[in-house]
Amino acid sequence: MKSSELFETAKTLMPGGVSSPVRAIRPYPFYTAHASGSHLTTVDGPVFIDCCMAYGPLILGHAHPHIRKAIEAQLENGWLYGTPSPLEPAFAKMITGDHAGMDMVRFVSSGSEATMAAIRLARGFTGKKDIVKIEGGFHGAHDAVLVKAGSGATTMGVPDSAGVLADLVAHTRQVPYNDVEALESLLMLHTDVAALIIEPVLGNIGPILPEDNYLQSIREITRAHDVLLIFDEVITGYRLGIGGAQAMYGIKPDLTTLGKIIGGGLPIGAFGGRREIMELVAPQGPVYQAGTFSGNPLSLTAGITTLQWLHDHRTLYRDLDEKTRALEESLDRADNGSFVRLGSMFKWFFCSEPPKNYREVKECDTGSFGRFWKRMLDDGIFLPPSQFETNFLSSAHSDKDLTTIARAYTQCLSE
Ligand SMILES: *Cc1c(COP(=O)(O)O)cnc(C)c1O
């Protein structure tokens, strides 16, 4: 069946025809038949160079042979035990060893689950009620973080989804990214804040990069106010390098959430942090958290193998950085937008200056982006279908891919 027909059927059986909203491309999304390296092959025939990479997890590309072999070997031993397996302490050792801010870790099955548990843990540890998030920051699809952006620092949060209780998100306050003063005045005014949860580099409306010393400043301010600092590194973990944003910027958060890359393409999440905080997690402590698929051997095998590969191929991050740098240099940035990149994360924003926060990114010309996105697809490049999603490269993107991508960018932007 063709993509258009599959989507017609899917729409009658699944809300919006999809399993996650961003995938509902109009008039219909292409359906993927198989994926390999940097390429997606559609059921309709066309093959695309993928710059979405499943929204972040696939840093080694699709169906990496080494990861595949490891998964196949694990299949021989079964794929779900409901008991501990030797993979857990091995993986925990790798992850805590790589992150300055993680003495202990708990494995879960998604990034959403990780941030949900980290927020509960922060409340359990501090005994305080409120959390602060960054406007436009994304931490998954659970109630506490589905708060309308732009409601202002001193007001209470307003639900961003039907079915989320106003009473509940009243405990979620927001401040703009890259605004130290807004955070400081909020914490002066409100003393019942358990934690600040932040993507150290905004990835879900970005990349939007931290200004000089911003992350250092929020570390100092949160510490001074006895507020836990949660780095949501679900995207940035092992994306910006080993040790994520906390290593890149030299910051030690109290709690860290991970996901995406650490599952090697299989479902996963993790949260961890300072020992005295993590010791409150059940069964060691009173903060409850549990999951049937937590620490499942298949995800852990894919994750361990991926992280080991990243450790063994240290030039990979430099190579990826060189590739986005070369892409940037090939573009004429004078005309209708700005190119932002950090390592293998990049984006063309249809606004004259690189945005510094949510308000600025909302000023971007989404109409132009839509036309550009479509033109890129016609040229064989699949970008995430939103002005507000980061593009990713993987180690599977060849120099030839990059030449094709650069040529398409130049061509499509000039039209
Ligand atoms: C993707 C993402 C999440 C949610 O992870 P899921 O695995 O999709 O639940 C949370 N935080 C950030 C920063 C993310 O990018």
Ligand as a Chemical Component Dictionary entry (heavy atoms), coordinates in Angstrom:
data_LIG
# 
_chem_comp.id                   LIG 
_chem_comp.type                 NON-POLYMER 
_chem_comp.pdbx_formal_charge   0 
_chem_comp.three_letter_code    LIG 
# 
loop_
_chem_comp_atom.comp_id 
_chem_comp_atom.atom_id 
_chem_comp_atom.alt_atom_id 
_chem_comp_atom.type_symbol 
_chem_comp_atom.charge 
_chem_comp_atom.model_Cartn_x 
_chem_comp_atom.model_Cartn_y 
_chem_comp_atom.model_Cartn_z 
_chem_comp_atom.pdbx_ordinal 
LIG C1 C1 C 0 12.381 13.574 23.854 1  
LIG C2 C2 C 0 12.500 14.337 25.121 2  
LIG C3 C3 C 0 11.817 13.946 26.289 3  
LIG C4 C4 C 0 10.801 12.839 26.277 4  
LIG O1 O1 O 0 11.382 11.623 26.003 5  
LIG P1 P1 P 0 10.406 10.416 25.478 6  
LIG O2 O2 O 0 11.342 9.253  25.395 7  
LIG O3 O3 O 0 9.888  10.880 24.167 8  
LIG O4 O4 O 0 9.360  10.253 26.498 9  
LIG C5 C5 C 0 12.078 14.618 27.462 10 
LIG N1 N1 N 0 12.943 15.627 27.501 11 
LIG C6 C6 C 0 13.610 16.053 26.410 12 
LIG C7 C7 C 0 14.586 17.155 26.527 13 
LIG C8 C8 C 0 13.389 15.418 25.188 14 
LIG O5 O5 O 0 14.014 15.863 24.096 15 
# 
loop_
_chem_comp_bond.comp_id 
_chem_comp_bond.atom_id_1 
_chem_comp_bond.atom_id_2 
_chem_comp_bond.value_order 
_chem_comp_bond.pdbx_ordinal 
LIG C1 C2 SING 1  
LIG C2 C3 SING 2  
LIG C2 C8 DOUB 3  
LIG C3 C4 SING 4  
LIG C3 C5 DOUB 5  
LIG C4 O1 SING 6  
LIG O1 P1 SING 7  
LIG P1 O2 DOUB 8  
LIG P1 O3 SING 9  
LIG P1 O4 SING 10 
LIG C5 N1 SING 11 
LIG N1 C6 DOUB 12 
LIG C6 C7 SING 13 
LIG C6 C8 SING 14 
LIG C8 O5 SING 15 
# 
